[in-house]
Amino acid sequence: MTRKIFFCLGLITFLVIFNPTVSSAQFKIDVFTGISTNPVDDPFVWSIGHSPGYSFKNFSVNYALDINLNKRVEKNINAFSSALAYTFTVAKNPLKTSLIYRYKPVSTILNIQKAGILLDYQIGKWAFGLGNNFNIYRYNQNAVIVYHISDNPYLVEAANLMYAVKYSFRDIGSQWNMFLNLSNYEMFLIEQEINPMLNLGFTYKHKEDSPKFFADLWYQSAGFFNIRVNYYGLFFRTGVSWEIK
């Protein structure tokens, strides 16, 4: 099944890149590697991934796949995400509306699926995100059979608020930039609303048509808005982003 998923995703990416009818559209692909450490992924998880995206006029679609390298016995796919978006112009600034989906195996028997809607708005050096999502916990089919789970294998949590406030230290489009981001979500993770993450990022692009290098360091907390804040984990991701117009 995993091979079939990889084959289908690779075929879609190939067709989008080499389709001669999309010359007026734009294709982007990110290739990255990351390492994370927390009590669940102790001592650490090392992964690689890619994220192709395709946009035409105001519509865009993308997916991202993160593959385990050092803990493949537990799970091959570390995480998967996808989004379908439409961008408006509000007060001369872009407002993007996205339908999002996240999939993450928690263990060999349980996975989490997250679905929701997200708004992103940018004003100068500031970027804001606001949305809502639902968490769906599900035992996989093998666990249902082995552990004789007769009840509903699904558990749906109440709606969860998503938010982000990001500040770039230089103008958007600069050759290099640094930013600080306070958010409870990122490419693969959506934390509970009481557990925001702190993100320090860096980007560099040598020329206008060159690939862009990026690096992100994320700090994860537990109970950020509680009286006592507890450290939970860190993860670091770096890679390149290539745009084809």
C-alpha positions as CSV (number, residue, x, y, z in Angstrom):
1,M,0.0,0.0,0.0
2,T,2.8,2.4,0.9
3,R,4.5,1.8,-2.5
4,K,1.2,2.5,-4.3
5,I,0.8,5.8,-2.4
6,F,4.4,6.9,-3.4
7,F,3.8,5.9,-7.0
8,C,0.6,7.9,-7.3
9,L,2.1,11.0,-5.7
10,G,5.2,10.8,-7.9
11,L,3.0,10.4,-11.0
12,I,0.9,13.4,-10.2
13,T,4.0,15.5,-9.6
14,F,5.5,14.3,-12.9
15,L,2.4,15.1,-14.9
16,V,2.1,18.6,-13.4
17,I,5.7,19.5,-14.1
18,F,5.7,18.2,-17.7
19,N,2.2,19.1,-18.8
20,P,2.5,21.5,-21.7
21,T,-1.0,23.0,-21.1
22,V,0.0,24.7,-17.8
23,S,2.5,27.2,-19.2
24,S,0.6,30.1,-17.6
25,A,0.6,28.4,-14.2
26,Q,3.3,28.1,-11.6
27,F,4.8,25.0,-10.0
28,K,6.8,24.9,-6.8
29,I,8.5,22.1,-5.0
30,D,10.2,22.1,-1.6
31,V,12.7,19.4,-0.6
32,F,13.8,19.2,3.0
33,T,15.2,17.2,5.9
34,G,14.4,17.5,9.6
35,I,15.2,16.2,13.0
36,S,12.9,16.3,16.1
37,T,13.2,15.3,19.7
38,N,10.5,15.1,22.4
39,P,9.2,12.5,24.9
40,V,7.3,10.6,22.2
41,D,10.1,10.6,19.6
42,D,12.8,9.9,22.2
43,P,15.7,10.2,21.5
44,F,15.0,11.7,18.1
45,V,13.4,11.2,14.7
46,W,15.3,12.0,11.5
47,S,13.2,12.5,8.3
48,I,13.3,13.7,4.7
49,G,10.4,15.0,2.6
50,H,9.1,17.0,-0.3
51,S,6.2,19.3,-0.9
52,P,5.1,20.1,-4.5
53,G,2.6,22.8,-5.1
54,Y,0.7,24.0,-8.2
55,S,-1.1,27.3,-8.7
56,F,-3.2,28.7,-11.5
57,K,-4.6,32.2,-11.3
58,N,-6.1,32.5,-7.8
59,F,-6.3,28.7,-7.1
60,S,-3.5,26.6,-5.6
61,V,-3.1,23.0,-4.4
62,N,-0.2,21.3,-2.7
63,Y,0.7,18.3,-0.6
64,A,3.7,17.5,1.7
65,L,5.1,14.1,2.6
66,D,7.6,13.4,5.5
67,I,9.3,10.0,5.5
68,N,11.0,8.4,8.5
69,L,14.7,7.5,8.2
70,N,15.8,6.1,11.5
71,K,12.5,4.6,13.0
72,R,11.1,2.8,10.0
73,V,10.1,-0.3,12.1
74,E,7.6,1.9,13.9
75,K,6.3,3.8,10.9
76,N,7.4,4.6,7.4
77,I,5.5,7.8,6.8
78,N,6.1,10.3,9.6
79,A,3.4,12.7,8.3
80,F,1.3,13.8,5.3
81,S,-0.5,17.1,4.6
82,S,-2.5,18.7,1.8
83,A,-4.3,21.9,1.1
84,L,-6.6,23.4,-1.5
85,A,-6.6,27.2,-1.5
86,Y,-8.1,30.3,-3.2
87,T,-6.5,33.8,-2.8
88,F,-8.5,37.0,-2.6
89,T,-7.2,40.6,-2.5
90,V,-8.3,42.6,0.5
91,A,-7.1,46.2,0.9
92,K,-4.4,45.5,-1.7
93,N,-3.0,42.6,0.4
94,P,-3.4,38.8,-0.2
95,L,-6.0,36.8,1.8
96,K,-5.7,33.1,1.3
97,T,-8.5,30.7,2.2
98,S,-7.4,27.1,2.5
99,L,-9.1,23.7,3.2
100,I,-6.4,21.7,5.0
101,Y,-5.8,18.0,5.8
102,R,-3.1,16.4,8.0
103,Y,-2.3,12.8,8.7
104,K,0.1,11.5,11.3
105,P,0.7,8.0,12.6
106,V,1.1,8.2,16.4
107,S,2.1,4.5,16.8
108,T,1.8,1.2,15.1
109,I,-1.9,1.0,16.0
110,L,-3.2,4.6,16.2
111,N,-3.2,7.6,13.8
112,I,-4.5,11.2,13.9
113,Q,-6.2,12.9,11.0
114,K,-6.9,16.7,11.1
115,A,-9.2,18.6,8.8
116,G,-10.1,22.3,8.9
117,I,-10.2,25.7,7.3
118,L,-7.5,28.3,7.5
119,L,-7.2,32.0,6.6
120,D,-3.8,33.7,5.9
121,Y,-3.4,37.4,5.6
122,Q,-0.2,39.5,5.0
123,I,0.4,43.2,5.7
124,G,3.9,44.4,5.0
125,K,6.3,42.5,7.3
126,W,3.4,41.0,9.3
127,A,1.6,37.8,8.5
128,F,-1.4,36.4,10.4
129,G,-3.2,33.1,10.3
130,L,-6.6,32.1,11.8
131,G,-8.6,28.9,11.4
132,N,-10.3,26.0,12.9
133,N,-9.8,22.2,12.8
134,F,-11.1,18.9,14.0
135,N,-8.9,16.1,15.3
136,I,-9.9,12.5,14.4
137,Y,-8.2,9.7,16.2
138,R,-8.5,6.3,14.6
139,Y,-7.2,2.7,15.2
140,N,-5.8,1.2,12.1
141,Q,-7.4,-2.0,10.6
142,N,-4.7,-4.3,11.9
143,A,-5.3,-3.0,15.5
144,V,-9.0,-3.4,15.2
145,I,-8.5,-7.1,14.3
146,V,-5.7,-8.0,16.7
147,Y,-7.2,-6.2,19.8
148,H,-10.9,-7.1,18.9
149,I,-12.0,-3.5,19.0
150,S,-15.8,-3.8,18.6
151,D,-16.7,-0.1,19.5
152,N,-16.4,2.7,17.0
153,P,-12.6,3.0,16.1
154,Y,-13.0,6.7,15.6
155,L,-12.8,9.5,18.2
156,V,-13.6,13.1,17.1
157,E,-12.5,15.9,19.3
158,A,-14.2,19.3,19.6
159,A,-13.1,22.1,17.3
160,N,-9.7,23.5,17.9
161,L,-8.6,27.1,17.2
162,M,-5.6,27.7,14.9
163,Y,-3.6,30.9,15.0
164,A,-0.3,32.4,13.9
165,V,1.5,35.8,14.2
166,K,4.6,36.1,12.1
167,Y,7.0,39.1,11.8
168,S,9.8,39.3,9.1
169,F,12.8,41.5,10.0
170,R,13.3,42.5,6.4
171,D,11.0,43.4,3.6
172,I,9.3,40.4,1.9
173,G,11.2,39.5,-1.2
174,S,14.6,40.5,0.2
175,Q,17.6,38.4,-0.8
176,W,17.8,37.1,2.8
177,N,15.4,37.4,5.7
178,M,14.8,36.3,9.2
179,F,11.4,35.9,10.9
180,L,9.8,35.1,14.3
181,N,6.6,33.2,14.4
182,L,4.2,32.4,17.3
183,S,1.8,29.7,16.1
184,N,0.1,26.4,17.1
185,Y,0.4,24.9,13.6
186,E,3.0,24.3,10.9
187,M,3.3,22.1,7.8
188,F,2.5,18.8,9.5
189,L,1.6,19.7,13.1
190,I,-1.5,21.3,14.6
191,E,-1.2,21.7,18.4
192,Q,-4.0,22.4,20.9
193,E,-4.8,26.1,21.2
194,I,-3.2,26.3,24.6
195,N,0.1,25.0,23.2
196,P,1.6,27.5,20.8
197,M,5.0,26.9,19.3
198,L,7.8,29.5,18.8
199,N,9.5,29.5,15.4
200,L,12.7,31.2,14.4
201,G,13.3,31.1,10.6
202,F,15.8,32.1,8.0
203,T,15.6,32.3,4.2
204,Y,18.2,33.1,1.5
205,K,17.8,33.5,-2.3
206,H,20.9,34.3,-4.3
207,K,19.0,35.5,-7.4
208,E,15.4,36.1,-8.5
209,D,15.3,32.8,-10.4
210,S,17.5,30.8,-8.0
211,P,16.2,28.2,-5.6
212,K,15.5,29.6,-2.1
213,F,17.2,28.1,0.9
214,F,15.3,27.9,4.2
215,A,15.8,26.8,7.8
216,D,13.3,26.7,10.7
217,L,13.8,26.0,14.4
218,W,10.7,25.2,16.3
219,Y,10.2,25.2,20.1
220,Q,7.3,23.2,21.4
221,S,5.8,23.9,24.8
222,A,3.2,22.1,27.1
223,G,0.7,24.4,28.7
224,F,2.0,27.7,27.4
225,F,-0.9,29.7,28.8
226,N,-0.8,27.9,32.2
227,I,0.8,29.4,35.3
228,R,3.7,27.0,34.8
229,V,5.1,26.5,31.3
230,N,6.7,23.1,30.6
231,Y,9.2,22.3,27.9
232,Y,8.1,19.6,25.5
233,G,10.4,19.4,22.4
234,L,12.3,20.9,19.6
235,F,12.5,20.3,15.9
236,F,14.6,21.7,13.1
237,R,13.9,21.6,9.3
238,T,16.0,22.8,6.5
239,G,15.8,22.6,2.7
240,V,15.4,24.4,-0.7
241,S,12.3,25.7,-2.4
242,W,12.3,25.9,-6.2
243,E,9.7,27.8,-8.2
244,I,9.0,27.1,-11.9
245,K,7.0,29.8,-13.8
